Amino acid sequence: MNMRRSLVSLCAAVVVLLPPALFASDKILIHGHIYTGNAKAPWAQALAITGTRIDAVGTDQEILARRAAKTEVIDLQGKTVVPGFSDSHTHMWFAGLELHGLNLSTPDATFTPEDEPDEVVKRLKAYAAERPNGKVLIARADFSTTPPSTPTHELLDRAVSDRPVVVHNTAEHALWVNSKALALAGITDQPLADPAEEKNIIRDASGHPSGVLLEAAMAVMERALTKFFTRDEKLRFLRDASLELSRYGVTSVANATGNLEEIELYGVLRDRGELTVRTKTSFGAVAVNHHLTPEFLSDLEKARTLYHDDWVSANLVKFFVDGGTGLVPPLTYQPDEYKNLVLELDKRGFQIMTHTYRPDSARLVVDTYEAVEKKNGPRDRRLRLEHADFLPAEDIPRLAKYAMIASMQPTFCCDKNGSNYDPRDHTTTDRWQSLGKSGITLAFGSDWPCTWPPNPLVAIQEAVTRQIWGPAKGGGDFPGGVFDGAGQGGSVPTKDVYTPEERLTVEQAVNAYTQASAYARFSEDRLGTLETGKEADLAVLSQDIFSVKPEEIGKTQVVTTMVAGKVVFTDEKK
């Protein structure tokens, strides 16, 4: 025993005397203003990385002690660093398509078929002329989704008649297409076999398709495009979407639509080393109801069996209990139908997220989630309400009681009427501070490409200010309604503020876009904060968002984005 104690003491002495070089890190970042997100030590000067993970956080002196001959030293020059943004709600497939298309609704300006039809035609013609070999043209625009003011295929035919043109509505709940695209999708004067798809095809009095496909009818066009594009084209769309997110410091996402094929494409990009954001992808299509067919259940099981690492993961199902078009979003499920599906999929161990845009449908989701907790028994579910903007105040305690997650998009706020569709309804929406004070996890995202671009810093500014936005040209509501706030579609801020008591601090907003969103995707043990042992996902910023005027936060640029210790985006000019 004495000999053993002596050996232990000798080993301990050796450890104490080991030179610092033996603890050298691969990479160190020094001279920074680092927001760690760790409540016990929220600020640091420097951090060290070995492999993909952070192995030390502290002062410059502490971290420099880990430098060896081969250690890469990055001087932050006093710049602010935050954990990599985790976007809790994206649609990378749609975004990838539209990155390669014509965007008629940007923060600079918006061109609509209602207000400027000739300009829309002119721009589409020019776009088509620049791409003579493009077999299909994709665009993004604001346009009415409420008959009889919806646009028709004739206007698009004037612009391009030799190729399919598919224009995505900025809210991603409608498509506007030309005659060639209708033919490609097989949409004729004959009714479609699927009643849910047929009822969402806008037709004229004679039964001819007008060119606008709402909600579930979008799936008809999407199926045709999926067959139309090659595998390499699809990979390029998703790769470029990944790179675009990296420009804005986004290091992980939860995709709010998807299927097994899309998840497999992320797997290919991961294996090629071309994926720059970590993806968790749900099964779901816009306003399309789920049916527990053998094929669907098989795809769900295959996805979660094969894809469950930090880069590509599944085990998530997305429901739409209502849509996003018309004067009031249409309901998509009968209450019992939705409830039974959620109960069964939860029983099988899947995480559930549900889109809801109406107070009554939000109530249905909360009722269903409560029933799941009571009938299926306790477990760590992290049930998610997507766009919890319209949540009735009396339901907030139930979200807290059952640990439901409010997944929200600050860039959808704020109109003078909040996010309410009905101008007569003055219910307070976007209750960020109230939700947080109630202990509810508030996870922020962009809903990209509904928000364009997917800039978390613009969202953080809106969360901190709650500025009311309006049309740059004045007069009337601006195109896109609630989807045009926070600088989208040429809208501009006013001097007014919507319910200032619901504003967040910068720290709260950053936490909602980092650690809370990481928690919502079951990744909080590895992502969301800059702490020892966690993945080295971070963003270096051009200015200190914690000290600048709140109205200036959105002007902040991302200088460098790092994922798993690797720089995936840099712009040293910023």
N, C-alpha and C positions, 0 to 999 in steps of 0.2 A: 504494500500500500504506500509506503514512504517513497519507493522508487517511482510509482505512478504519479504521486503528487509532485515529485521533483520534475518529472517530464512535463507535466501540465504547466508548472510554473515556468520552466524553460521555454516551452512553446509560447506562452503568453508574453514572455519577455521579448522573444524574437518578433512577435507580431507588433509589439510596441515600437521596436527599433527598425521595422521595415522602412526603407526610404519611400517617399511619396511617389516616386516614379513607378513603383509597382502597382499603384492605384490610378495610373494615368487613364484619362478618358480619350475617346476618339476625337471629340470635338468639344470646344468650350465657347460659350457666348458670354462676353464680358462688357462692362461699362454700359449696362442697360437700365431701363426703368421697367421692370418686369412685373406684370400683374399675374400672380400665380393662380388666383382663385381659391387658394387654401385659406380658409377663414382664420386659422391660427397663425399664419405667416403670409399675409396677402401680397407682400412686396419683396422683391429681391433685386440684386444688382447683376447677378450672373447665374448661369447654369451649365452643367456638364452633361454630355451625351456619350453613351457607348452603345454601339449597334443602333437599334431603333428606339432605345429608351433613355429617359433621363436618369442619371445616376447620382446627381447632386444638385442642390439649389442653395444659393447663399450669397455671400459678399464676393467682390472681386478677389480679395485676398484668399478666401477659402477655395474658390474655384481655380484660381491660377496655380494653386498647389498641386493640381491634378494635371498640369501640363507636362508633356514629355516631348521628345524630339519630333515624334510623328503626329502629335496632337494638332488638329486644325483649330486655329484661333480666329474667332469672328468678333470684331470690335463693333458693338452696336452703336457706339458714338452717342449714347444717351437716349436713343430712340425707345419708344414704348413698345413693349411686347405683350401680347395677350395669348391665351390658349387658342388653338385653332378653332375656328367657328364650326359648330356642328349644326347644320341646317336640318331642322326637324321635319321639313315637308317640301319635297321637290318632285319634279317630273322630268328626269334627265332625257328620256326618249323624245318627248315633245320639244324640249329645249335644244337637243342636238339637231333635230330637224330644222328648227327655226333659226339656229345659228347659221345654217347654210341657206337661209331664205332671205326674203325681203321684209324688213321690219318697218311697218308703217305707223307704229306707235312706240315712240322712244321718249326719254325724259326731255328731249329738245322740242318735239312736236308730234302731233298725231294727225293722220289723214284718214277720213272716213268716207264711205260711199254715200252717206247721207248728206254730208256738207261739201265734199270736194270730189265728186265722182270723176271728173275729167282729170284731176291730179292723180287719183288712184290709177286710172287707165294709163296715163302717161308714165308713171313710175313702173308699173308692171311691164309695159311694153319695153322700156329701157332695160329693165332687169332681164327680161327674156332675151333681148338682143345680145346682151353681154354673155349669155349662156346658151349658145346655139345647140350644144350637145346635151343640155340638161333634159333628161327624159320626163321629169316632173318638176314643177315649180312650187315651192312652199313659201307662204307669206304669213305675216302676223298683223292683225289690225283690230281696231274697235269697229263694231257694227251692231246694229240693232238685232236683238234676238226675240223681239215681240212683234208678231204679225199684226197688221199688214205692213209694218214699216221695215221689215227685213229686206235686204238686198236680193237681187236675182242673179242667175248665172249669165244673163245677157250682158251685163256690164263687164264681167270677167271675160266673156267671149270676145268682146270688143278689143280687149287688151291682148289676149292670147287665145287662139282658136286651134292651134295645131298640137298642143300638149296639155296634159292635165294641170290644172292650177288648184291648189288646196290652201285656203286662207284660214288660219286658226284665229278664233276670237281670243282676245287678250285674257278672258276668264277661263279659256280652255273647256267650255261647255257647249261650244258650237263650232261648226265648220261652214265656210262659204266656198263653194266649188263651181268650176265651169262645166260646160257640157262634156268635155273630154273626161273630166274626173268622174262625173256621174256615170258615164259609160264604163269607165274602168271599174267602178264599184258595182256595176250591174243594177243601178237604180234607174228604173224606167217608169212608164205610166202604170205598170202592174204593181199592185200592193206587195210588199215584202211578206215573207212567210212568218217572220217573228213580229208579233203585234206590238211589242215594246219598241222595236226599231221603227216599225211603220208609223206609229203615232207621232214620232218625233221627226219625221220628214215633212217639211213644209211644202205643201202642194197648192197650186192655183185652183180656181173654181172648176177647171176641167180635169183635174187630177194629175196635171203635169208637175214633176218635181221642180221646185223653184230654184234650187241650188243651195239652200241652207239646211243643214242637218243639225238637229239639236240633240243634246244628251246622249241617250243610248244609240241613236242613229249614227253617231260618230263612229261607232265600232264597225259599221259596214265599210266605211272608207278606210279605216285603220287596217282592217284585214286585207284589203286590196293592196295598200301600200306595203304592208309587211311582206307580201309575196312579190311585189314589184322591185323592191330594193334588194341588192345582193348582200351576202353576209359581210363582205368587206366594207360596203357602204354603211351598213348598220354599225359596224365596229368603229368606223371613222366618226360617225355622228356622236356616239357615246364617248369616245376618246376625247373629242373636241369639247363636249359638254363638261367633261372632267377637268380639262385644262382651263376652261372658262371659269369654273368655280374656284380653281386655285388662284386666279388673278385677284379674287376678293377675300382671300384668307380662309376659304371654306375647306376644311380637311376631312369632314365626314358628312354623310347625308342619310336621311330616310326617304326613300322613293315612295310616293303615295299612290302610284299606279305601277303595274308591271305584271309579268308572267314568267314562266319557266324559261322561255327562250331569251328574254331580256337578261335574266339572272345569269344564264349560261354565257352570254356575251361579256358580261362583267368578269366572269371567270377567265375567259380568254384574254382579256385586257390585263387582268392581274398577272396571269402566267407570262405574258409578254413583257411585263414591267411597264405598261403604258397606262395604268390606272393611277391617277394622282389624288383621288378621294376615296375614302372608305365608304362602301355602299351597303345599306340594308334595304331590300326591295320588297314591297308588299305585292300580293296578288290582288288585282282589281283593275277595272276599266271604268271610265267616267260614266256614272249613272247607270251602269249595267248591273243587274241583280245577280247575285250568286246562286248557283244551284249545285248541290252536293252530288254531282255525277261521279262515277268511278274515275273518269279521266281527270277531273279537277282535283279530287282527293289524292290521286296518284301523283300528280304534278306537285301538290303541296308537300307530300312526304318526300319525294325525290329532292326537291329544292332544299328542305331543311336538313336532309341527310347528307347531301353533298356540299352544301354551302353554309358554313357556320364559322368562318374565320373573321379576322378583323377587317378584311378587305371586301369580302363578298359574303353576305349573309341573308337569310330569308326568315322563315317562321313567323310571318306577319301577313295578316289578311285585312284588306281595306274594303269597307262598305260605304256606299252612298245612300243615305236615307232620304236625301232630296237632291235636287240639281242646282243649277246656277244660272238659269235663263228665264226670260219673261219678266213680267212685272213682279211676280212672286215666284221663287224657285219651286218647281213641281216636286211633289212627294213621289218616291219611287217604290217603297215597300208598304205592304200592309203590316201593321204593328206586330201581329203574331208571327207572321212570316219572318220578319227581321229578327225577332226575339229568339225564335227556335233555331235559326241558323247560327246566331252568335253563341247560344248555349251549347250547341253541338261542337262547333269549332273550338270553343274554349275548353270543352271537355277533352278534346284531342290535344290540348296543350299549345294552341296557337295564340299569339298576341293579336289583339283586335284594335283597329283604328277605324273611326267612323266620321265621314264628312257630314256636316250639318250646317245649314245656313238659316234655319228658321227657329224661332223660340219653341214652337210646338214639337218640331223634330228633335231639337236638343233635349227636350223633356223626355221624348221617347228613348233616346240614347241613354240618358241617365237612368231611367226606369229599367231599361234592359240590363245595363251594367250592374245595377243593384241586384237584380234578379239572378244574374250570373254568380255574384258573390255569395248569395244566400243558397242557391240550389246546387252549385258545383263545389262549394266548400272553399276554404281559404287557400290561397297560393299567391305568389308574386306575379301578378298579371300585367300590371302597368297598362290598364285599359285607357285608350286615348280618344279624346274628342278633338277632331280636326276643325279648326275655325270656331273655337268656343266663344266667338264674339257676341253671339246672341243668347248666351246662357241666361235663363231667368235667375234673378238674384236669390230666390228662395231655394234654388237647387245647388248653390255654392256649398252649403254645409255637407250635402251628400257626396259631392266630389271629394271633399276633404276626408270624410269618414271612410270612404272606400279607396282612397289613394289613387283616384283617377287623374289623368294627365291632361292639362289644357294645352293643346298644340295650336299656337296662334301666329299671325303674321302682322306685325306692326305697320307694314307698308300699306295695308288695306284701310288704315285709319288716317286721317279723320276727315269726314265730311261734316257739315254743320249739323247733320242729323245722325252723327255717329256712323254706324254701318247698317242702319235700318233701311230696308228696301221701301217700306211704306212711309212716305213723308208725314203721315198722320201719327205714326208710332214714334214716340220720343223716349222709349225705353233706353236707359244708358247701356251702351255696348262697349266692348273692349275693356273689360273691368280688370286691368292688369294688376293694379295695386291691391284691390279687394281680394283677388284670387290668391296673390302672394301672402297677404296677411292672414288668410284662412289656412295657410299651410299647404296649398295646392302647388304641385310642380307645374311651373309655367315654362313651356318649351317653345322657343321661337324658331321660325323658319321663314322662307321667302315665297313658297308655292311657285317657284320659278318653273316655267316662264310666265306665270301670271304677273309676278313682279319682274320688271326688267330694268336694269340688270339685277342679278341676285346678290346685291350688296348689303351685307349685314350692318355696315356702318350707317347707311341711310335708315335702316330699320331701327337701329339703336337711337339715332337722333329723334325719330318719330316717337319712340317709346318714352324718351326723356322729355320731349316738348309737347306732344299731342297737338301740334299745329293743325289748323284747318286749312285744307288745300282746295283750290278752285281752278276754273279754266283760265288760261292765260289771256284769251281773247275777250273774256267777260260775257256775262249774260247766260242764264240758264245753267242747268247741270252739265257737267262735262262728260264726254263719252266714256263709257266703261263704269260709271258710277263708283261703287266702293272699291273697284279694282284700279282706280286711277289716283290714289292718294300718294303722299310722300314723294312727289316729283316724277311720277310716271305720266306718260302720254301728254307731255307739255303742260301739265298742271303746275300751279305756282302756290307758294304758301301765302296765307293771309296773316294778319296780325292777331287773329283770334285763336283761342285755345279751346279744345273740346274737353270738358270735365277735367280740369287740371288736377283734381284730387286723385285721379287715377294714374298720374304720371309716375314713372319709375326713376330711380337714381341710375347713374351710368353703371355702377357696379351691378345693380339688379338686372339691368338690361343685358349686360355682357354675360352674366351668369346664366340668364335664360337662353342665350345663344351659344353657350359652351357646355357647362357642366349639367344643366337641366336637360338639354337636348341629348347629351350623351347618356344620361340616365334613361330618357325615354326610349332609347334604342338598346338598353341593357349593356351599355359600354362604360359605365361610370368608374369601374375599377381600372380601366386602362386609358380612358380619354376624358377630356373636359376640363382638367386643371393641369398646371405645370408643377408636378410633385415628383419626388424621387420614386422610381419604379414605374412611372407611367410613360406612355408613348410620347415621343418628342414631336408633337404636333403643335405648331405655333404660327403666329402671324406677327411680323414686325411692321409697325405703323409709321406713317410720315409725320404724325403729330400726336400729342398726348390728349387722347379723347377724354381723360379724366379731369383735365384742367381748362380746356378751351371752352368757349361759349357753347352752350348746348346746340344753338342754331348752326354751329360750324362743324359739328361732329361728322355730318354726312360728306363733307369735303375731304375727309381723311382718305389717304391712299394707302394701299398695302405695298410695302417695299419688298418684303420677302415672305414667302409661304414655305413652311417646312412640314413634311409629313414623314413620320417614322425616321426622323433624323436626317432626312434627305431634302434638299432644296428643290421644290417643284415649280416655283415661280420666283423671279426676282426682277426688280426694276430699280437699279441703283440711282436713277435720275430723280427719283421721288424723295 
